[in-house]
Amino acid sequence: MRLETKPLGFVVNFLLGVSWAVTLLGALTSFLTFYHESILYALISACIGAIPGLVAVLLLEHIITNKEKLAELKKQTILLEKLANEKEC
C-alpha cells in the first residue's frame, strides 16, 4: 500500500484492482465478440473495450500520486519550519 491512511489506501487499491479487471474483461469480451469476423476488427475492438478500465486506472493513479505529493509537501513544510525556527534563535 502506497497511501498512509489504511482505510483510504484499502479502498483505492481495491478500486484499482477492479479497474484492471474491468480493463481485462472489456478487452477480452470485445475481442471474442469480433474474433470470428476478422482478427483486425477483434484487435481494434479489444483496444476500444479496454479504454473505460484504463481511464479508471489512470484516474486512481492520479489520486494516489496527488496524495503522496501532499504527504511529502507536509513533511517538507515541517522541516522548513524547524529550520526557520533554528535560524531565528
C-alpha positions in Angstrom: 0.0 0.0 0.0 1.4 3.3 -1.0 -1.1 5.5 0.9 -0.5 6.4 4.5 -4.1 6.1 5.7 -5.2 2.5 5.8 -9.0 2.7 5.1 -8.4 5.1 2.1 -5.5 3.0 0.9 -7.6 -0.2 1.0 -10.4 1.4 -0.9 -8.2 2.9 -3.6 -6.2 -0.3 -4.0 -9.4 -2.3 -4.2 -10.8 0.0 -6.8 -7.5 -0.1 -8.7 -7.8 -3.9 -8.9 -11.4 -3.7 -10.0 -10.3 -1.2 -12.7 -7.7 -3.6 -14.0 -10.3 -6.4 -14.0 -12.7 -4.3 -16.0 -9.9 -3.5 -18.4 -9.1 -7.1 -19.0 -12.8 -8.2 -19.2 -13.6 -5.4 -21.6 -10.7 -6.2 -23.9 -11.4 -9.9 -23.7 -15.1 -9.8 -24.4 -14.7 -7.3 -27.2 -12.0 -9.4 -28.8 -14.0 -12.6 -28.5 -17.1 -10.9 -29.9 -15.4 -9.9 -33.2 -12.9 -12.9 -33.4 -15.0 -14.7 -36.0 -15.3 -11.8 -38.3 -11.7 -10.6 -38.5 -8.6 -10.5 -36.4 -8.1 -6.8 -37.2 -11.6 -5.9 -36.1 -11.1 -8.0 -33.0 -7.9 -6.2 -32.0 -9.4 -2.8 -32.6 -12.5 -3.6 -30.6 -10.3 -5.1 -27.8 -8.4 -1.8 -27.6 -11.7 0.2 -27.5 -13.2 -2.2 -24.9 -10.2 -1.6 -22.6 -10.5 2.2 -22.7 -13.0 2.6 -19.8 -11.0 0.5 -17.4 -7.7 2.2 -18.4 -9.3 5.6 -17.8 -10.3 4.4 -14.3 -6.8 3.2 -13.7 -5.3 6.5 -14.7 -7.7 8.4 -12.5 -6.9 6.3 -9.5 -3.2 6.5 -10.1 -3.6 10.3 -10.3 -5.4 10.3 -6.9 -2.6 8.2 -5.4 0.1 10.4 -6.8 -1.5 13.6 -5.5 -2.0 12.1 -2.0 1.7 11.1 -2.0 2.7 14.5 -3.1 0.6 16.2 -0.4 2.2 13.9 2.3 5.7 14.8 1.1 4.9 18.5 1.0 3.6 18.3 4.6 6.9 16.7 5.7 8.9 19.4 3.8 6.9 22.1 5.4 7.6 20.8 8.9 11.3 20.6 8.2 11.4 24.1 6.7 9.6 25.4 9.8 12.1 23.8 12.1 15.0 25.3 10.0 13.4 28.7 10.2 12.9 28.5 13.9 16.5 27.4 14.4 17.8 30.4 12.4 15.7 32.8 14.4 17.2 31.7 17.7 
